[in-house]
Amino acid sequence: MLKTNFALEKLKSGQQIIGTWSLINSPLSVDIICSSGVDFIIIDSEHAPVSFDTAQTLAMICESHEVSPIFRVGGVIEDQILKALDIGMHAIQVPNISTTDQLKDLVTYSKYPPVGNRGFSPYTRAGGFQKSNSKKLTELGNLNTFLIVNVEDQFGIGHLEELLKIESIDVIFIGLFDLSKSLGIPGEVESPMVLQKLDEAIVKVHASGKKVGSIASSLDGLSVLKKMDIDYVTYSVDSGILIEGYNLVCDEWRKQ
């Protein structure tokens, strides 16, 4: 990608950044969310029916607000990763990582040689649609995109040291919902047991020089993550925030 990666620049400067997940995948919805001042939006193709055509439009809207568009692929899937980066996503976020082989494949599919073996075409949005950008794209492409991997169970947490040895991975995202499930307390994402596992992971990840990400589902949870020095924070989901807002209004109405 040749353009400015807003979220990556903030992370490199030591800032904590905040974003949300988009499952609605509406251009207008994304435009509204970007107007709020978020640093990034994760376009979710794992749980939402988003096409790459729509995702490209959403990426353009994000950039118009200086918000970084991030694409959550369904897994370490080469053609999904390639297309997401070619349409101009600033980062790839990958779910359910538990082995170093998965990370090595992710780097291979996401980075140009000599780091990886990403397929190359300058005639894409990431390349500015011009052959003359070929050299610049291969030089900047590796530097100007970043990789986020979700570690979501006890196995991944237990093997974190191995995962952290893989270079070119920028953010380790600790999925609290899946972690709580693996600990036998599904949904209790703010329990002391879950937060202890998270705190242990934060120390290890920061010691490796990488950044830590996680998700908050309440304002109290958001405050907890900020105090724990989480670098890359996601807050809820667009569809969840929408239904919660209308539930609040309807509940209040029926009390009258």
C-alpha positions, 0 to 999 in steps of 0.5 A: 500500500502506498498511502498513509497507514494512520493506525500503524503510525499511531501505534509506532508513536506509542499511542493507544488506539481504538476501533470497532468491528463492522458486521453491517457492512453498509457504506453509510454506516461506516461513514457514520462510524468514521465520523465519530473519531475512531482510529480504525474499523475492522471489516469482518468477513469471518462473521459477516456477508461482505464481498470484496467489492463492498469492502473496497468501497468501505476502505475508501470511505475509511481513508477519507476520514483518516481512519484505517480499514482493517480486514478480518479474513476467515483464516490463513487463506491466501486468496482472501489475504491477497485480495484484502491487501490489494483493495487497500486494507491497512492491516489483516486480522486473522482469527484462531491462531495457535501454531507458528506454522500458521504465522509463517504462512500468514507472513508468506501470503502477506509480504512481498519478497524477500520477507514473503511471497505475496502475489504482485500486481500494481494495477490495484487500488493498493498499487495506485492502478499504475505500473510505474508504481511497481518498485515503490509498491514492493518497497513500501508494501511490507512496511506500510501494512501490518498484521494482527493475529488473534490468540483466543484459547488457553493453548495459544496463550500457553504457547505465546513465547513460540508465536512471539518469535515470528517476525513481521507480526505486529499485534497479538490480539487476545480474544477475551470471549473465546478465552473465557470460553476455554477457561470454562466461564463463557462470556465472563470477560471481566472476571479476575481469571480472564484478566489475569491471563490477559495481564500475563500475556501483555507482559510477554508481548510487550517484552517481545517488542510487539503490540497487544490488542483486545476487545471491550464490550462495556465502557467499564471494560474499555477503562480496564483495557486502557489502564492495562496498557492495551495498544489496540482496543476494539469496542463492541460491534456496530450491530451490537451498539445499534441494537443496544441503543434502540433497546434502551429507548424502547425499554425506557418508553415502555416504563412510561 
